[in-house]
Structures are given as structure tokens and as C-alpha cells.
């Protein structure tokens, strides 16, 4: 006989439904689902009054006992805090006991960002032989690095989102922003478009995946279709983009740990190094909080210190 769902399990279901309706990212929903399922199983049939900060600390200890890393435990605690924050907004609980639990101390690791010279070398040459569709793949690099957009934002671009040297980006939480693109990206776009048009002309019907992208009010979901397509004319997935970027970047001599977000970091870091205003970078990247953008000041300082260590005679 199936056991009735506990009060925490029911609340978790409602919270995840709220996230989906709020257009939270698929990655966030997937991570919260896993973490909150484990939390619900650990708490069992206890009600909200019996779940205090001591119980939540016990949950974290339970995760450590299972062999989870500090990063994974911190993510699980963040999921529980978000659940309680929503429960408080809904009037289900009065306090958030997860606030009284300290986040595990994480090692401060700054991502390794390619230098300006490395990125220019990567983009100025021809695409390597392993590139399946050189025209499309070059455009991917130009937009990720030239515009600083996220992987999910890249695959969500439709043809009608591009106009007058700018792209309408559909970001997190249904937020939109206009991001300009430069001459290199425009050249890559003009080279790619005829190839795409020729490919689409060979298709017997419009791929269903065209309807999965962002939809603006007042136009059909299909629109003019996705900017970036695969060989079957379907919309590229974030997983495909990640695989392509890593393979090509490695073939061009960049570090094997390069992924689409690395190019976003490079965009912010290089803009700052060249004198861009921090708030302008915040706007271009679509960061809600300036504190998130300020992380690039740390990356830039690290770069300056490396240059100092390598070049100043008294630093050696």
C-alpha cells in the first residue's frame, strides 16, 4: 500500500511547481528537486514545528556521512533555505530555521580565464578540421565571447531577435535585455546565414524543436526559427553547445576545462581589463546584483598580479 505523502513532500511539490511557473532555469529546478527529495526523506513525517536548526544541521551531517562534498552540501542547504523562504511568503511558516545554519566554508576558486591574446588566437584563425559545421561553430564562439551571454541564452536566440547590431536576449526569470555585438560577430553571422538558409530549404517540414525557444507576445511560437540549428534543422541544445565548444577550444590550444561559461567569464574579465565600467558590464551580462559582477574585479586583479610576478625585476 502506497504511503501518503508527508507534509514536507507536499510542500516540496508545490514549491517546485512554483519555480516552474516562475520560469526558473531547468538546471535550478533539477538541482532543487534532487536536494529537496533527500531532505524530505531525511525529515520523514515531522511537521514544521519539529524541524528546527538542529534538525537541519543533522541533515547536513547526514549528507557528509553519505560522502557528499562541501559544495554539494552547501547547494542542498541553499535549496532548503529557498524552500523555507517560499513557505514564509505563503504564510505556512513564520521562521526560517535554515538561516541559523552556517553555510559550509568553500575554497575560493577563481575560474581560469583565457587571456585576450589566447582568445584572439582562437578566433582569428580558421576553425579546426574537427568542427562539423565551421560557419555555425565560429558564430557560436563569437556570440559567447563577443556578447558574454549564457549557454541557455545562446540556444534560445531566434532569428527575429537580431536587429540593428543588437540581440534581444531572453534571460533568467523571463527578463530580457538588448546586447550589442561587434563587427567580428556580424561577419560570422553574415557568413552563417546563407548556410543555414540552404540547410532549412532542404527540410520537408519545420522541426518541432523550433517551438521550444522563447516566445514573445504577439507572434507565433515558431517565428522565423532558431538562429543556431543542427544538421536536421533542429534547435541546438545546451549540451551540444558545451560539447562543441570544448572540442574546438581544445583543438585550438586552449585548456581542456574550457566550456561556454568560460567564454562568458572571459568577456567580463577582458571588458574590465580594458577599462569598461562595472555597471555597464553588469547590464551586458544580465546580472541582477552588482556583487555578482564584482567577482570579475577579483579575476582582473589576479591577472594583474600574474603579470607583475612574471615581469617586475623585484618580483622574481
Buried (B, 14 or more C-beta within 10 A) or exposed (E): EEEEEBBBBEBBBBBBEEBEEEEBBEEEBEBBBBBBBBBBEBBEEBEBEEBBBEBBBEBBEBBEEEEBEBEBBBBBBBBBBBBBBBBEEEEEBEEBBBEEBEBBEEEEEBBEBBBBEBBEBBBEEEBBEEBEBBBBBBBBBBBBBBBBBBBBBBBBBBBEBBEEEBBBBBBBEEEEBBBEBEEBBBEBBEBBBEBBEEBBEEEEEEBEBBBBBBBBEEEEEBBBBBBBBBEEBBBBBBEBBBEBBBBBBBBBEBEEEBBBBBBBBBBBBBBBBEEBEBEEBBBBBBBEEEEEBBBBBEBBEBBEEEEEEEEEEEEE
